[in-house]
Amino acid sequence: MIELWYSLIESLFPFPWAEFDFMKNALLAVLLVSPIFGILGTMVINNRMAFFSDAVGHAALTGIAIGVLLGCGDPLWVMLIFAAFLAGGITWARRRTKASADTVIGVFFATAVALGVVILSRQGGFNRYSGYLIGDLLSITPGELGLLAVVLLGVILFWLFLFNRLFLVSLNPAVARSRGVNVFQVELLFSILLAFIVTISIQWVGILIINSLLVLPAAAARNLAENMQRYHVLAVIISLAAGLTGLFLSYQWGTATGATIVLISFVLYLGTIAWKAVRPRQARRVPEMDAVKLNQKP
Amino acid sequence: MNPRRKPEKKCDLCCTRLERLEVTLNGNRLLYDVSLHIHCGELTGIVGPNGAGKSTLLKALVGEIPYGGTLSFLDAKGLRTGRPLVGYVPQRLDLDQGSPASVLDFCSACASGFPVWLGPYRRSRRRILKNLARFQADHLIHRRISELSGGELQRVLLACALDPVPDLLLLDEPSTGIDPRGLDIFYGTVSKLRQEHDLSIIMVSHDLDMISRYADRIVLLDKTILATGTPAEVFQSQIFLSLFGPRWTAEICHRQEAAGIIHHPRGQSND
């Protein structure tokens, strides 16, 4: 599989960078991760869960710490289980208590991070884990690429079967309920999916910036989209464009890939704001049409 | 998502029954001992002071918050019993400005399981247009929901809540933020639908004037049912006087006399 990809890239792009396997891996990683983040970001914003995903990202540190305590070689599984618990806990607490989501998340989030830092900094050894803060996309292995492909498939399946329910819940839980949607179940599944993806991606993207990757493409798409279809298409395109540009610029400049991608995303975001201001808006024409229609039937 | 039901002939027999409904959240008793029979074709108005549990009652009926007691629906022929099919029209949606959800997106998500992000499903699109047209909202179909005015949004929500035709339609403060013209369209259509589809409607409202004009029955609620009866009966009751003061009673009775509105028994038109 991976050899096929390598030879494809070498024949398509006869450039110096294509000689390195790590670049070919990273390119494939960007092609897999960008749609995941683009798609997920749309509902993260619509559900106002930006702070939630940020919290889960930071709490990955705690997952790592617990993995270290338990003496696991690869802390990913511990991180995933911990993230699922955290996501479930926040979702549950949000429905049970009257406190706003921000407060609930703030309480869980800071505590989890503190716990992680306390454990990891024992005997002054925190520096060993600082790689997780920035992440390294170029370190991705073919096996991890397979994992990413499975994750992308999972997101697409979730979006095919559960998207409408999630969408209704984000608009009004009671309306969703009256349509036979199990609100808590849908919220829980989405939170856990989100937590998994953030946790899996953390080692390549980094704790500090993962949330921007999730939020920026969708936020930019929101400036231009008039309906959900365009929102998704634009979010994925913007995410891919920023991912690819960021990867190559980081190669040229020798900078951290994830952070470079975020900067490009932000430039695109600014671009959508400018475009929105300049473009004659469709929506402005519509009210006039309404008026004409209403006059026709008094 | 629900199977579509054909509108049935007027029956007078089917009813939705609440028995000793109670809601307790975090140790607070929000509602207790609420028993009501709602016959089809009847519009029940729920009034009460702030914090009386009116919206809580609607949310319990939708199933969004857990409740004790029973809620059952009895079909005219006794064929279908169990939980009623509920249509719910909230006061507003939880959208922020600039959310890219269009009216068509919302209606499609209600009407079918076909994922909205793949674009509108062609087969439900015509039905959605027809539903919206009944409320003079078909021209809004491509607008973002967040850009609609209060009245436009109410009409869109109502159009979606009525497909499939529910056993019980719940309206939460439908008159908030609607101009007089929009109100007339809204209540006019609701009255018409009630007769066409033999709908049971429960409406929570602070607009005592409107509710006295359109409701067949008023329930005065403050954690439990304090009074129930025709608008004139309830608005003249002692307990209503003590909660809302004499001004309202006098005003409503005066207006009703002036407008010559007499409350017909259910089944006859008010118009």
HADDOCK unambig.tbl for C-alpha pairs under 7 A between the chains (distance, minus, plus):
assign (segid A and resid 160 and name CA) (segid B and resid 115 and name CA) 5.73 0.50 0.50
assign (segid A and resid 163 and name CA) (segid B and resid 115 and name CA) 6.07 0.50 0.50
assign (segid A and resid 164 and name CA) (segid B and resid 109 and name CA) 5.15 0.50 0.50
assign (segid A and resid 164 and name CA) (segid B and resid 113 and name CA) 6.45 0.50 0.50
assign (segid A and resid 164 and name CA) (segid B and resid 115 and name CA) 5.71 0.50 0.50
assign (segid A and resid 164 and name CA) (segid B and resid 116 and name CA) 6.32 0.50 0.50
assign (segid A and resid 168 and name CA) (segid B and resid 109 and name CA) 6.90 0.50 0.50
assign (segid A and resid 171 and name CA) (segid B and resid 93 and name CA) 5.43 0.50 0.50
assign (segid A and resid 171 and name CA) (segid B and resid 94 and name CA) 5.16 0.50 0.50
assign (segid A and resid 171 and name CA) (segid B and resid 95 and name CA) 6.22 0.50 0.50
assign (segid A and resid 172 and name CA) (segid B and resid 93 and name CA) 5.43 0.50 0.50
assign (segid A and resid 172 and name CA) (segid B and resid 94 and name CA) 5.79 0.50 0.50
assign (segid A and resid 174 and name CA) (segid B and resid 59 and name CA) 6.64 0.50 0.50
assign (segid A and resid 174 and name CA) (segid B and resid 62 and name CA) 6.65 0.50 0.50
assign (segid A and resid 174 and name CA) (segid B and resid 64 and name CA) 5.71 0.50 0.50
assign (segid A and resid 175 and name CA) (segid B and resid 88 and name CA) 5.86 0.50 0.50
assign (segid A and resid 177 and name CA) (segid B and resid 62 and name CA) 6.44 0.50 0.50
assign (segid A and resid 177 and name CA) (segid B and resid 63 and name CA) 6.53 0.50 0.50
assign (segid A and resid 177 and name CA) (segid B and resid 64 and name CA) 6.01 0.50 0.50
assign (segid A and resid 178 and name CA) (segid B and resid 62 and name CA) 5.36 0.50 0.50
assign (segid A and resid 178 and name CA) (segid B and resid 86 and name CA) 5.79 0.50 0.50
assign (segid A and resid 178 and name CA) (segid B and resid 87 and name CA) 6.13 0.50 0.50
assign (segid A and resid 178 and name CA) (segid B and resid 88 and name CA) 6.27 0.50 0.50
assign (segid A and resid 179 and name CA) (segid B and resid 1 and name CA) 6.48 0.50 0.50
assign (segid A and resid 179 and name CA) (segid B and resid 110 and name CA) 7.00 0.50 0.50
assign (segid A and resid 222 and name CA) (segid B and resid 99 and name CA) 6.81 0.50 0.50
assign (segid A and resid 222 and name CA) (segid B and resid 100 and name CA) 6.07 0.50 0.50
assign (segid A and resid 225 and name CA) (segid B and resid 100 and name CA) 5.77 0.50 0.50
assign (segid A and resid 226 and name CA) (segid B and resid 100 and name CA) 5.04 0.50 0.50
assign (segid A and resid 226 and name CA) (segid B and resid 101 and name CA) 6.89 0.50 0.50
assign (segid A and resid 226 and name CA) (segid B and resid 102 and name CA) 6.57 0.50 0.50
assign (segid A and resid 226 and name CA) (segid B and resid 144 and name CA) 6.29 0.50 0.50
assign (segid A and resid 227 and name CA) (segid B and resid 100 and name CA) 5.00 0.50 0.50
assign (segid A and resid 227 and name CA) (segid B and resid 101 and name CA) 4.99 0.50 0.50
assign (segid A and resid 227 and name CA) (segid B and resid 102 and name CA) 4.99 0.50 0.50
assign (segid A and resid 227 and name CA) (segid B and resid 105 and name CA) 6.87 0.50 0.50
assign (segid A and resid 228 and name CA) (segid B and resid 100 and name CA) 6.15 0.50 0.50
assign (segid A and resid 228 and name CA) (segid B and resid 101 and name CA) 5.56 0.50 0.50
assign (segid A and resid 228 and name CA) (segid B and resid 105 and name CA) 6.66 0.50 0.50
assign (segid A and resid 228 and name CA) (segid B and resid 116 and name CA) 6.76 0.50 0.50
assign (segid A and resid 228 and name CA) (segid B and resid 117 and name CA) 5.25 0.50 0.50
assign (segid A and resid 229 and name CA) (segid B and resid 116 and name CA) 6.95 0.50 0.50
assign (segid A and resid 229 and name CA) (segid B and resid 117 and name CA) 4.32 0.50 0.50
assign (segid A and resid 229 and name CA) (segid B and resid 118 and name CA) 5.80 0.50 0.50
assign (segid A and resid 229 and name CA) (segid B and resid 119 and name CA) 5.24 0.50 0.50
assign (segid A and resid 231 and name CA) (segid B and resid 100 and name CA) 6.74 0.50 0.50
assign (segid A and resid 232 and name CA) (segid B and resid 117 and name CA) 6.56 0.50 0.50
assign (segid A and resid 290 and name CA) (segid B and resid 139 and name CA) 6.32 0.50 0.50
